[in-house]
Amino acid sequence: MLAGAALRIGLMFDRELSFDEAATAFFARLTMADLWGDTGRLETNPPLFYMIAAALERMGLPAEYFRLASIAADVASIGLAALLARRFSNQFAAVAAAWLVATSPVMVDVSVEARAYAMLATLGLAGVLQTIRVLDDGRARDFAVLVLVEVAALYTHNTAVIMLAGLNGMALLAWAGRRPRDMRLARRWLAAQAVVALAWLPWLPVVFGQAVDDLAQFWIARPGLMALRYEVQKIAGQPMVAWPQPLVDLMFMALSALGMVALWVGLRRDRGLVLGLGLMVLAGVPVAIWLISQWRPLMNGRVLLWLVPLHLVLVASALAWRPRWAAAALLAGLVVVQLSAFPAWRAARQGENWRDVAAMLGEGMREGDALYLSPAPVMLLLTHHGWQPAGHALYARPEWRWYRRFPGMLVAPDAAVATLAALPRLWIVTRRDARSHAALVGALAVTMTEMRVQRTGRQDSGIDVSVLTQR
């Protein structure tokens, strides 16, 4: 855990703030009333992580230090992974899991970003571990901790409801596989889940509202079956290791599968738990998110990142199945493979200079101009870098909920045309340098101009579109 903390803190300032971290900074500076009110509901994530960032902001820390919240959560996940591996296998598996999570480039990447995903991963691990403890002992204290973990997850990310569905499915299969079945435990479990549902009830209308909100579609595409396969490969493999791919991915995925076999053989009296973990959590959650994405674009690798430590626990369980000296050598090799990804990772992260874009906008943008930030939500970058009052007001206006419909067509809602009629200039910022995206941006400008002409009846639109591309 100390080594993992040192690695993460050492890399914490290796890049400028990203678009999404600018969003965290924006919401962290809102009052609690705004964060839990209409302005906060424009964001598709619940407020818990932003409340932690707000506490750091009120301590006078710059936005870059909000990453400490993610780092602290991810360091905790190292210890939780060790505890889970110890419960599944033995002490060697616990040590192996701790080192694998501590040096995982995927987990380090998410931990040095001021977003909620590292905390979601920690709560996912804690949820699995605490579910097993409740099934083992059923003490009131264990139930209370489980309720706190589940409620915290629901207020960390909206997709945590799918995580909880997987945990409940795992618990059901584990309980059904044990003889005799403990009906008292089942009743207490249902009561605990009812408490969780009641605690989530105040936020449920917001989730429903966001499910039908245009803002919810702003950039995530509807995935096909190959996208599901690729996401599963990213979860179980090591995609950030540049060489020799895809052999590294295949090796980690094979070890994860072998770990599942090791648990099936080793936990003969608790195979319902193994079946529940594999079927409901490791397989069921990605498939459920993929299915939901066919109706509402949702599937993003980051909402599945909390499964990565669980796969690394399975890898550790596979290593503990081998002779100790061979397992130790293989563990050392896997740690070296993971650490080999960090030089390229640092070079890529240091190249993300979004402050340059903010400076260019700051020099040219004037009050009354509008900003389309593609593919991120409107106004977040600019509001973080000093244009807060006007940016906040424009961001909160419902007619500026630009979004993308798939495949490949940007649409300006008709309600925005009245605002466009008064705009001196529209600024478009994009990270993409592809010809298709450039054509898409140009089509957006033409579409808005045509809509304005139709609405106002004037042939000379007078709108000025400026495009900045950050590479």
Sequence and secondary structure as in RCSB ss.txt:
>XXXX:A:sequence
MLAGAALRIGLMFDRELSFDEAATAFFARLTMADLWGDTGRLETNPPLFYMIAAALERMGLPAEYFRLASIAADV
ASIGLAALLARRFSNQFAAVAAAWLVATSPVMVDVSVEARAYAMLATLGLAGVLQTIRVLDDGRARDFAVLVLVE
VAALYTHNTAVIMLAGLNGMALLAWAGRRPRDMRLARRWLAAQAVVALAWLPWLPVVFGQAVDDLAQFWIARPGL
MALRYEVQKIAGQPMVAWPQPLVDLMFMALSALGMVALWVGLRRDRGLVLGLGLMVLAGVPVAIWLISQWRPLMN
GRVLLWLVPLHLVLVASALAWRPRWAAAALLAGLVVVQLSAFPAWRAARQGENWRDVAAMLGEGMREGDALYLSP
APVMLLLTHHGWQPAGHALYARPEWRWYRRFPGMLVAPDAAVATLAALPRLWIVTRRDARSHAALVGALAVTMTE
MRVQRTGRQDSGIDVSVLTQR
>XXXX:A:secstr
 HHHHHHHHHTTTSS   HHHHHHHHHHTS HHHHTSTTGGGSSS SHHHHHHHHHHHTT  GGGGHHHHHHHHH
HHHHHHHHHHHHHS HHHHHHHHHHHHT HHHHHHHTSSSSHHHHHHHHHHHHHHHHHHHHH  HHHHHHHHHHH
HHHHTT TTHHHHHHHHHHHHHHHHHTSSS  HHHHHHHHHHHHHHHHHHGGGHHHHHHHHT GGGGSS     H
HHHHHHHHHHHS TT  TTTTHHHHHHHHHHHHHHHHHHHH GGGHHHHHHIIIIIIIHHHHHHHHHHTTS    
GGGGGGGHHHHHHHHHHHHTTS HHHHHHHHHHHHHHHHTTHHHHHHHHHT  HHHHHHHHHHH  TT EEEEES
S TTHHHHHTT HHHHHHHHT GGG  EEETTTEEE  GGGHHHHTT SEEEEEES   HHHHHHHHHHHHHHHH
HHHHHH  S    EEEEEE  
